[in-house]
Amino acid sequence: MNPDSIQLHLSSDSLAIFNFCMALVIFGVSLDLDWGKFIRVLRRPRLLIVGLFSQILLLPAATFLLIYLVKPYPSLGLGMLLVACCPGGSVSNFYTYLARGNVALSISLTAVSTLLSPLLTPLNFALYQELLAGVQPSSERLYIPFREMVYTVSYLIIVPVSLGILCRYYLPWLTARMKQPLKLLSLIIFSYSS
């Protein structure tokens, strides 16, 4: 089967429900955060800089190299490249939380790379799309809309993280009651969406 013949049709309602679920997961993760953890990340920015360098520069370059070596269908290569150029997402924050990792660093990486993404994602993608055209011709060109990206960043990361931190600070009794059910709900959401 040729992957170029496969089409996914998501209604705007389905996408809105999916985005709401992702925002809910991030809200649940952020109930364990406080501003002090973010300040510690900013005071020692080396890990943040290494993470951003890896995500913004190394990942797209490694993906391009993989596409060059493996030579998948053009649309599949383009999709791989697009995913590699996009910022990290909610899923990485949730898995970091489950692994008891540095959630503040993970969310900081997600937030900073996402805030830079309106500039860097289209730029990175355009650069590698041009390079890919020389290696693997594709008739399609993709455009990444700026306004939708800003809305998605706000809806999926900034608002849920801020609400989670505020809830933890001002409503600790409610936070304590919500943590475990939200963790379970997040696991169900990820199991269902996989």
C-alpha positions as CSV (number, residue, x, y, z in Angstrom):
1,M,0.0,0.0,0.0
2,N,1.3,3.4,-1.0
3,P,1.2,5.8,2.0
4,D,0.5,8.7,-0.4
5,S,-3.0,7.3,-1.0
6,I,-3.9,7.4,2.7
7,Q,-5.9,10.4,3.8
8,L,-6.9,11.3,7.4
9,H,-10.0,13.3,7.9
10,L,-10.3,15.0,11.3
11,S,-13.4,17.1,12.0
12,S,-12.9,20.4,13.8
13,D,-14.8,18.9,16.7
14,S,-12.5,15.9,16.9
15,L,-9.5,18.1,16.9
16,A,-11.0,20.4,19.5
17,I,-11.6,17.4,21.8
18,F,-8.1,16.1,21.2
19,N,-6.6,19.5,22.0
20,F,-8.8,19.8,25.2
21,C,-7.5,16.4,26.3
22,M,-3.9,17.4,25.8
23,A,-4.5,20.6,27.7
24,L,-6.1,18.6,30.5
25,V,-3.0,16.3,30.6
26,I,-0.7,19.4,30.8
27,F,-2.9,20.9,33.6
28,G,-2.5,17.7,35.6
29,V,1.2,17.6,35.1
30,S,1.6,21.2,36.2
31,L,-0.2,20.7,39.5
32,D,3.2,19.5,40.8
33,L,5.0,22.6,39.6
34,D,5.8,25.9,41.2
35,W,7.5,29.0,39.9
36,G,10.6,28.2,41.9
37,K,11.4,25.1,39.7
38,F,11.2,27.3,36.6
39,I,13.4,29.9,38.2
40,R,16.0,27.2,39.0
41,V,16.0,26.1,35.4
42,L,16.5,29.7,34.2
43,R,19.3,30.3,36.7
44,R,21.2,27.3,35.3
45,P,20.3,27.5,31.7
46,R,22.9,25.1,30.4
47,L,20.5,22.1,30.3
48,L,17.8,24.3,28.6
49,I,20.3,25.5,26.0
50,V,21.6,21.9,25.3
51,G,18.0,20.7,25.0
52,L,16.9,23.5,22.7
53,F,20.0,23.0,20.5
54,S,19.3,19.3,20.3
55,Q,15.6,19.8,19.5
56,I,15.8,22.7,17.1
57,L,19.1,21.9,15.2
58,L,20.2,18.3,15.7
59,L,16.8,16.5,15.5
60,P,15.9,18.0,12.0
61,A,19.4,17.4,10.8
62,A,19.4,13.8,12.0
63,T,15.9,13.3,10.4
64,F,17.1,14.7,7.1
65,L,20.1,12.3,7.2
66,L,17.7,9.4,8.0
67,I,15.4,10.3,5.0
68,Y,18.5,10.6,2.8
69,L,19.7,7.1,3.8
70,V,16.3,5.3,3.9
71,K,14.6,7.1,1.1
72,P,10.9,6.6,2.2
73,Y,7.9,7.7,0.1
74,P,8.2,11.4,-0.5
75,S,5.1,12.2,1.6
76,L,6.4,10.1,4.4
77,G,9.8,11.8,4.3
78,L,8.0,15.2,4.3
79,G,5.9,14.1,7.3
80,M,9.0,12.9,9.2
81,L,10.7,16.2,8.5
82,L,7.7,18.3,9.6
83,V,7.5,16.3,12.9
84,A,11.2,16.8,13.5
85,C,11.0,20.6,12.9
86,C,8.0,21.0,15.3
87,P,8.6,21.8,19.0
88,G,8.3,19.1,21.7
89,G,4.8,18.5,23.0
90,S,2.6,17.6,25.9
91,V,3.3,13.9,25.7
92,S,7.0,14.4,26.5
93,N,6.0,16.4,29.6
94,F,3.6,13.7,30.7
95,Y,6.2,10.9,30.3
96,T,8.8,13.0,32.1
97,Y,6.3,13.4,35.0
98,L,5.6,9.6,35.0
99,A,9.3,8.9,35.1
100,R,9.8,11.4,37.9
101,G,12.1,13.4,35.7
102,N,12.8,17.1,35.7
103,V,9.3,18.3,34.7
104,A,10.1,21.9,35.0
105,L,13.0,21.5,32.5
106,S,10.7,19.5,30.2
107,I,7.9,22.1,30.3
108,S,10.5,24.9,29.9
109,L,11.9,23.1,26.8
110,T,8.4,22.7,25.5
111,A,7.4,26.2,26.3
112,V,10.5,27.9,24.9
113,S,10.7,25.8,21.8
114,T,7.0,26.3,21.2
115,L,7.3,30.1,21.7
116,L,10.2,30.1,19.2
117,S,8.3,27.8,16.8
118,P,6.3,30.5,14.9
119,L,9.7,31.6,13.6
120,L,11.9,28.5,13.8
121,T,9.5,25.8,12.6
122,P,8.6,27.4,9.2
123,L,12.3,28.5,8.8
124,N,13.7,25.1,9.7
125,F,11.1,23.2,7.6
126,A,11.6,25.5,4.6
127,L,15.3,24.9,4.7
128,Y,15.1,21.2,5.0
129,Q,12.2,21.0,2.5
130,E,14.5,22.6,-0.1
131,L,17.3,20.3,0.7
132,L,14.9,17.3,0.6
133,A,13.6,18.4,-2.8
134,G,17.1,17.9,-4.2
135,V,17.4,14.5,-2.6
136,Q,13.8,13.3,-2.9
137,P,11.5,15.2,-5.3
138,S,8.1,15.8,-3.9
139,S,5.3,17.7,-5.7
140,E,3.8,19.0,-2.4
141,R,4.7,22.1,-0.5
142,L,3.5,22.7,3.0
143,Y,2.6,26.0,4.7
144,I,2.6,26.4,8.4
145,P,0.0,29.1,9.6
146,F,1.4,31.5,12.2
147,R,-1.9,32.5,13.9
148,E,-3.1,28.9,14.5
149,M,0.3,28.1,15.9
150,V,0.1,30.9,18.5
151,Y,-3.4,29.9,19.5
152,T,-2.4,26.3,19.9
153,V,0.7,27.2,22.0
154,S,-1.6,29.3,24.3
155,Y,-4.4,26.7,24.5
156,L,-2.2,23.6,25.0
157,I,0.7,24.9,27.1
158,I,0.6,28.4,28.5
159,V,-2.9,28.4,29.9
160,P,-2.9,24.9,31.4
161,V,0.5,25.3,33.0
162,S,-0.4,28.7,34.5
163,L,-3.7,27.4,35.8
164,G,-2.0,24.3,37.3
165,I,0.6,26.4,39.1
166,L,-2.0,28.9,40.3
167,C,-4.3,26.1,41.5
168,R,-1.4,24.5,43.4
169,Y,-0.5,27.8,45.0
170,Y,-4.0,29.1,45.9
171,L,-6.0,25.9,46.2
172,P,-3.7,23.2,47.6
173,W,-6.5,21.1,49.1
174,L,-8.2,20.9,45.6
175,T,-4.8,20.2,44.0
176,A,-4.2,17.3,46.3
177,R,-7.6,15.8,45.5
178,M,-7.2,16.2,41.7
179,K,-3.7,14.9,41.2
180,Q,-4.3,11.2,41.3
181,P,-7.6,11.2,39.2
182,L,-6.0,13.4,36.6
183,K,-2.9,11.2,36.4
184,L,-5.2,8.2,35.8
185,L,-7.3,10.1,33.3
186,S,-4.1,11.1,31.5
187,L,-3.1,7.5,31.2
188,I,-6.5,6.6,29.8
189,I,-6.3,9.5,27.3
190,F,-2.9,8.3,26.1
191,S,-4.0,4.7,26.0
192,Y,-7.0,5.6,23.9
193,S,-5.2,7.9,21.6
194,S,-2.3,5.5,20.8
